[in-house]
């Protein structure tokens, strides 16, 4: 249970009782629980969405759901995304990493966060209200699978240093395939045969993002892992909205 407690405390602001797992690589070993914690966040969002739709127009309700979503995660992954976007403006890998270590947010990070949240709200609003539950369950689970997926595929940009390197050191190479199989099963149960296509598009987007950023930084960092969560979540909503708009799903 220690690893589950650690995963919940790391990924959310929920104050769970008990003693969390500690030691080198503990967070990486706790990553087995990340998709499950994401699905639990999704269940909370589904309940909130049902409540908001009774009180507000859909766009306003979608914005409130997105706000709750990001508050539940403590803005952790948005911070990582902003740092990565700022860092990518650097002229070389060393300078990019230095920018990312700066706690101040720059223009690229700020603009990226605004655009990200606008696309989140727009994509959720574009989905028919009856399809919100499936997407709100899948998106947080898919996003929290992203670090498990990219972790074994790319090296740490600063081996032995930082939270990202510690996470990668404890991450099992089996966590990704097992979690992907579970996510595909969940998507199939919720969306039928098109669920697999949605998951595949999402994971492909995460892999492309990770490959691009790793090529610019020389590997992964904690911020890159965090940004992959946001990219994965956003990919589910955007791909879902596109597939429904095209009458494919």
Secondary structure, 3 states (H helix, E strand, C coil): CHHHHHHHHHHCCCCCCCCCCCCCCHHHHHHHHHHHHHHHHHHHHHHHHHHHHHHCCHHHHHHHHHHHHHHHCCCHHHHHHHHHHHHCCCCCHHHHHHHHHCCCCCHHHHHHHHHHHHHHHHHHHHCCHHHHHHHHHHHHHHHHHHHHHHHCCCCECCCCCHHHHHHHHHCCCHHHHHHHHHHHHHHHHHHCCHHHHHHHHHHHHHHHHHHHHHHHHCCECHHHHHHHHHHHHHHHHHHHHHHHHCCCC
